[in-house]
Amino acid sequence: MTPITTTNLLESLQWRYATKKFDPNKTIAAETWSALEESLVLTPSSYGLQPWKFLIITNPEIKAQLKPLSWNQAQVTDCSHYVVFAIKKNLAAADVDRFVARTAEVRGVEVESIKGYRDMMVSDVVNGARSLIANEWAARQVYIALGNFMTSAALVGVDTCPMEGIEPANYDRLLGLPEKGFATVVACAAGYRAEDDKYATLAKVRFAPEEVIEYI
């Protein structure tokens, strides 16, 4: 692997912003989207459990139905790809076992050989103190995925806008998530900025490094 330069990294992060106005005539190319989709899959999570599902919405009719459930924000309908980030609700031992089985499959080991790890996860996330906040914990994992997705998009020149101004319960009903055991947390529009989006040229407002970073 050849690392990108620090200059390229910082230029990409300076370039990105929460895009307010997308160009509805521009679509993310299939090859580019495939890489961004993989960036979602590759997102790290606590224990590696991946307590989430990413719903990729490109259907104009569904976007139109989601818009009034999103404070009527135009990003929902004008973006190329709209991603809904959902958690797996109320994690159970079966969810851990599914991950353990996948680990054994990918790494070519016996399930029994990682039983100790399995039991530790169950004792924490399913039966332990964390189980009392399992859905909140899962939501934190989802935000890792959101950040990873937005940074990855910036690195390949794709604009994004994180969307918390939504009605999660109504998203769930529209997308049929309750019966599948999932729940909406946040969404993100992805595509390309309109040339007349005034927010694209505004200076970033960030606190000085010495105010937010402390070496100990």
C-alpha positions as CSV (number, residue, x, y, z in Angstrom):
1,M,0.0,0.0,0.0
2,T,1.2,3.5,-0.9
3,P,0.0,6.0,1.7
4,I,-1.5,9.3,0.4
5,T,0.5,12.3,1.3
6,T,-0.3,14.4,4.3
7,T,-0.8,17.3,1.9
8,N,-3.5,15.4,0.0
9,L,-5.2,14.3,3.2
10,L,-5.4,17.8,4.6
11,E,-6.5,19.3,1.2
12,S,-9.3,16.8,1.0
13,L,-10.5,17.6,4.6
14,Q,-10.3,21.3,3.9
15,W,-12.3,20.8,0.6
16,R,-15.1,18.9,2.2
17,Y,-18.1,20.6,3.9
18,A,-21.6,19.7,4.7
19,T,-23.0,20.2,1.3
20,K,-26.3,22.1,1.4
21,K,-27.1,22.1,-2.4
22,F,-26.3,19.1,-4.6
23,D,-26.4,19.1,-8.4
24,P,-29.3,16.7,-9.1
25,N,-27.9,16.0,-12.6
26,K,-24.6,14.5,-11.4
27,T,-24.4,10.9,-10.4
28,I,-21.5,9.1,-8.6
29,A,-19.9,6.7,-11.1
30,A,-20.3,3.0,-10.4
31,E,-16.6,2.4,-9.8
32,T,-16.4,5.3,-7.3
33,W,-19.5,4.2,-5.5
34,S,-18.3,0.7,-5.2
35,A,-15.2,1.9,-3.4
36,L,-17.4,4.1,-1.0
37,E,-19.6,1.1,-0.4
38,E,-16.6,-1.0,0.5
39,S,-15.5,1.8,2.9
40,L,-18.7,1.3,4.8
41,V,-18.1,-2.4,5.0
42,L,-14.5,-1.9,6.2
43,T,-15.5,0.5,9.0
44,P,-14.1,-0.7,12.3
45,S,-16.5,-1.4,15.2
46,S,-16.1,-2.4,18.9
47,Y,-15.4,-6.2,19.1
48,G,-15.8,-6.2,15.3
49,L,-19.5,-6.9,15.8
50,Q,-20.8,-4.5,13.1
51,P,-24.2,-3.8,14.7
52,W,-25.5,-2.0,11.7
53,K,-27.1,-2.0,8.3
54,F,-26.5,0.6,5.6
55,L,-29.5,1.3,3.3
56,I,-28.4,2.9,0.0
57,I,-31.3,4.8,-1.6
58,T,-31.1,5.9,-5.2
59,N,-34.8,5.3,-6.2
60,P,-36.3,8.8,-6.8
61,E,-39.7,7.8,-5.5
62,I,-38.3,6.6,-2.2
63,K,-36.2,9.7,-1.9
64,A,-39.3,11.8,-2.5
65,Q,-41.1,10.0,0.3
66,L,-38.2,10.5,2.6
67,K,-37.9,14.3,2.0
68,P,-40.9,15.4,4.1
69,L,-39.6,13.1,6.8
70,S,-36.3,15.0,6.7
71,W,-37.5,18.6,7.4
72,N,-38.0,18.9,3.6
73,Q,-34.3,19.2,3.0
74,A,-33.5,19.1,-0.7
75,Q,-30.3,17.1,-0.2
76,V,-32.4,14.0,0.2
77,T,-33.8,14.2,-3.3
78,D,-31.0,16.0,-5.1
79,C,-28.0,13.9,-4.0
80,S,-26.8,10.9,-6.1
81,H,-26.8,8.3,-3.3
82,Y,-28.6,8.6,0.0
83,V,-27.4,6.4,2.8
84,V,-29.5,5.6,5.9
85,F,-27.4,4.3,8.8
86,A,-29.4,1.9,11.0
87,I,-28.5,-0.1,14.1
88,K,-29.3,-3.7,14.9
89,K,-31.6,-3.3,17.9
90,N,-31.3,-5.3,21.1
91,L,-28.3,-7.3,20.3
92,A,-28.7,-11.0,21.3
93,A,-26.4,-14.0,21.6
94,A,-27.5,-15.0,18.1
95,D,-26.0,-11.8,16.7
96,V,-22.7,-12.6,18.4
97,D,-22.8,-16.2,17.1
98,R,-23.4,-14.9,13.6
99,F,-20.2,-12.8,13.9
100,V,-18.2,-15.6,15.4
101,A,-19.3,-17.9,12.6
102,R,-18.2,-15.4,10.0
103,T,-14.9,-14.9,11.7
104,A,-14.3,-18.7,11.7
105,E,-15.2,-18.8,8.0
106,V,-13.0,-15.9,6.9
107,R,-10.0,-16.9,9.0
108,G,-10.3,-20.6,8.4
109,V,-10.5,-21.7,12.1
110,E,-13.0,-23.7,14.1
111,V,-15.8,-21.9,15.9
112,E,-14.9,-23.7,19.1
113,S,-11.4,-22.2,19.0
114,I,-12.8,-18.7,19.5
115,K,-15.4,-19.7,22.0
116,G,-13.7,-17.7,24.7
117,Y,-14.0,-14.5,22.7
118,R,-17.6,-15.3,21.9
119,D,-18.4,-15.8,25.6
120,M,-16.7,-12.5,26.5
121,M,-18.7,-10.6,24.0
122,V,-22.0,-12.2,25.2
123,S,-21.1,-11.5,28.8
124,D,-20.6,-7.8,28.0
125,V,-22.9,-6.7,25.2
126,V,-25.8,-9.2,25.8
127,N,-25.8,-10.0,29.5
128,G,-23.5,-7.5,31.1
129,A,-23.9,-3.8,32.0
130,R,-23.5,-2.7,28.4
131,S,-26.7,-4.6,27.6
132,L,-28.6,-1.9,29.4
133,I,-27.5,0.6,26.8
134,A,-27.0,-1.8,23.9
135,N,-28.9,0.4,21.4
136,E,-27.0,3.5,22.4
137,W,-23.7,1.6,22.2
138,A,-24.7,0.4,18.7
139,A,-25.5,4.0,17.7
140,R,-22.0,5.1,18.7
141,Q,-20.6,2.4,16.3
142,V,-22.8,3.8,13.5
143,Y,-21.3,7.2,13.9
144,I,-17.9,5.7,13.4
145,A,-19.2,4.4,10.1
146,L,-20.6,7.8,9.2
147,G,-17.3,9.6,9.9
148,N,-15.4,6.9,7.9
149,F,-17.8,7.3,5.0
150,M,-17.5,11.1,4.8
151,T,-13.8,11.1,5.0
152,S,-13.5,8.4,2.4
153,A,-15.8,10.3,0.1
154,A,-13.8,13.5,0.5
155,L,-10.6,11.6,-0.5
156,V,-12.2,10.6,-3.8
157,G,-13.8,14.0,-4.5
158,V,-17.4,13.1,-3.5
159,D,-19.4,15.6,-1.5
160,T,-21.5,14.6,1.5
161,C,-23.9,16.0,4.0
162,P,-24.7,14.2,7.3
163,M,-28.4,14.3,8.1
164,E,-29.6,14.3,11.6
165,G,-32.6,16.5,10.8
166,I,-34.8,13.5,10.1
167,E,-37.7,11.6,11.7
168,P,-36.1,8.2,12.5
169,A,-39.3,6.4,13.5
170,N,-41.0,7.4,10.3
171,Y,-37.9,6.4,8.3
172,D,-38.2,3.0,10.0
173,R,-41.8,2.6,9.0
174,L,-41.3,3.7,5.4
175,L,-38.2,1.4,5.0
176,G,-39.7,-1.5,6.8
177,L,-37.0,-1.7,9.4
178,P,-38.9,-2.7,12.6
179,E,-39.8,-6.1,11.4
180,K,-36.2,-6.7,10.5
181,G,-34.9,-5.6,13.9
182,F,-33.2,-2.5,12.8
183,A,-33.7,1.2,13.6
184,T,-32.6,4.4,11.8
185,V,-30.0,6.6,13.6
186,V,-28.7,9.0,11.0
187,A,-28.4,9.5,7.2
188,C,-25.9,11.0,4.8
189,A,-26.4,12.4,1.3
190,A,-23.6,11.9,-1.2
191,G,-23.1,13.3,-4.6
192,Y,-21.6,16.5,-6.1
193,R,-22.1,20.1,-5.0
194,A,-24.0,22.6,-7.1
195,E,-21.9,25.3,-8.6
196,D,-24.0,27.9,-6.8
197,D,-23.9,26.4,-3.3
198,K,-22.7,29.5,-1.3
199,Y,-21.6,27.3,1.6
200,A,-18.9,25.7,-0.6
201,T,-16.7,28.9,-0.4
202,L,-17.2,29.8,3.2
203,A,-14.1,29.5,5.5
204,K,-14.2,26.6,7.9
205,V,-14.8,27.7,11.5
206,R,-12.7,25.5,13.9
207,F,-11.2,26.3,17.3
208,A,-7.5,26.7,17.3
209,P,-5.6,23.4,17.8
210,E,-4.3,24.5,21.2
211,E,-7.9,24.8,22.4
212,V,-8.9,21.3,21.5
213,I,-5.7,19.3,21.5
214,E,-3.7,18.7,24.7
215,Y,-0.5,16.7,25.1
216,I,-0.1,15.0,28.4
